[in-house]
Amino acid sequence: MIRLADLTYALSQRVNRIAIRVAALCFLAMLCVMMLQVVARYAFASPPFWTEELARWLMVWGGLLGASAAFHTHADPAMVHPPSHVIWRQKVQVVARFLASWTFFAPVLWFTWPYIERQIGRTSEGLEVSTAWMAFALPVALILILFHGLAGLGALISPRVLEEEIAYAKNTEANMTE
């Protein structure tokens, strides 16, 4: 069981690294698209019609993937930050994060499917592709957050996972005192 918790947490860390890289690429691409729009507007008085919409889509994807990464690294807003040296409080926080995320995000995830079905039939004006491509950012981010919460439960049984979670908590403590 401990091995399964370790493997799940390791997979969560790998997925988080990928999400961070994709989010960074989305924001970099958004910056490039916005720069293109500004240069085209003020230098040539003719901005491409698709730049604003593409920048918005990239912002949505980057922001939601970034939110999942923030959840994984405990950089998301939290009501309580237990001291990292009090192990039982760390375990209670892991369970509370899991329950809170599943209580809130599981129903939202359930209702994203009808939303995506409605978006499949719509086409964006600027990019002329289905708006479902942007709508998919929400369930992807929610699934990642729920998976990170599930992987964090490994702290209850695995010393390695607990150590990682405490390291994130210490980092959060350090950031709060600065």
N, C-alpha and C positions, 0 to 999 in steps of 0.2 A: 504494500500500500504506500509505503514511504517512497519507493522508487517511482510509482505512478505519479505521486505528488511532485517529485523532483522533475520528472519528464514533462509534465504538464506546465510547470512553471518555466522550465527551460524553453519550451515551445512558445509560451507567452512572451518571454523576453525576445526571442527571435522575431516573432510576429510584430512586436512593438518596434524593434529596430527597423523593420521594413516599413511600418506605418510612418515612422519619423522621417525616413528618407523620402517616401512618396509625398508626405505633407510638405517637406522642404522643397521638393521639386515642383509641387503645385504652386507654392508661393513664389518661387523663382520664376516660373513660367508666367505667373500672374504679373509679376513686376515687369518682365520683358514685354508682355502684351500691352500693359498700361503705358510703358515707355514708347512703344510703337504708336499707340494711339495719340499720345501727347505730341510726339515729333510730327506725325502725319497731320495732326490738327493745326499746329502752329507753324510748321515749316511749309507744308504743302496745302493747307486749308482744305484737306480732303481725307478725314480719318476713315479707315476701313469700317464698314458697318458691323462687322462681327466681333470686334475687339472688346467692346464693353460686355457683351454676353459671355464670351469666353473667359474674361477676367473674373466675372461673377461666379461662373461654374468652378473655376480653379480655386477661388476663395472658399467656396462651400466645401469642396473636397479636402482642401488643406486644413480648414478649420475643424471639420469633423474628425479627420484622422489625427489631428493634433490633440483634440479633446480625448480621444481614446488613449493616446500616449501620455497625456497628463494624468489620466485616471490610473494608468499602470504605474507611473512613477510617484504617485501621491502628490502631484503638483496641482491637482484640482482643489477647489475650495473645500474645506472641511470644518465642521463645527467644533470638533475636539481633536487635539493633537496630544495623545498620551505620551508621557515621558518614555524615551526609548529603552530605559533600563528596567521598566516595569513590564515584565513579559506578559503577565496575564492581561494587562490592559491592552497590549498590542494585539493579543489574540481576540479580545472582545472587539477591538476596532476592525480587525479583518472580517469577523462575522457580521458586524454592523454594516460595513461597506458592501459586503456581498448581498445581504438582505435588502439594503436600501436600493442598490443598483438594480437588482432583479425585480423588486417591487415597482420601481418606477419605469425601468426600460423594457421589461418583458411585455407589458400591455402596449406600450408605444410601438415596439417592434411588431406586435401582432397586427396593429392597424396600419402599418406602413405598406403591407401588401396590397390592400385595396387602393391606396394612394398611388402606388407604382403602376397598378393596372390602369388607372385613369391617365397616368402620364404617358403610357406607351402609345396611346392614340394621338397624342399631341406632338407637334413639331415646333421647334424653336424658330423664331423668325430670322435671327441672325446666322445661326450655324446650320439650320435646316437639317437637324437630326432630332431624334426623339428626346423629349425632355426626361424620359425615364433614366437616361444616363446620369443626369444630375440627381434625380430622386434616389438612385441607388446608393448615394453617399450616406444617407441616413441609416438604412439597415446595416450597411457594412460597419459603420462606426458603432452602432448599438451592439452588434454581434461581437465586435472586438472588446468593447467595455464589459459585456457580460462574461466573455471568456477570461479576461484579465481578472475579474472578480472571482470567478470559479477557480482559477489557478492560484489566486492569493489565499484561498482556503487551505491550501497545502501547508500553510504556516501552523495550522493546528496540530499536524502530525510530523512534519519534516523539519528537522533542525536547520537544514540548508535553506529552505524556503523562508523560515522564520528569520534567519540571519539576513537574508536579502530584504525582507519587509522591514526589519529594524533599521537596516542601512538607509532605506528610503525615508523612514521616519526621522532618523538623525539628520538627514539632508534637509528635510522639511523644517525640523527644529532650528537648524543653522540658518536657513533662509528667513525664518520668522524673526530671529533675533537681530538680523542685520538691518 
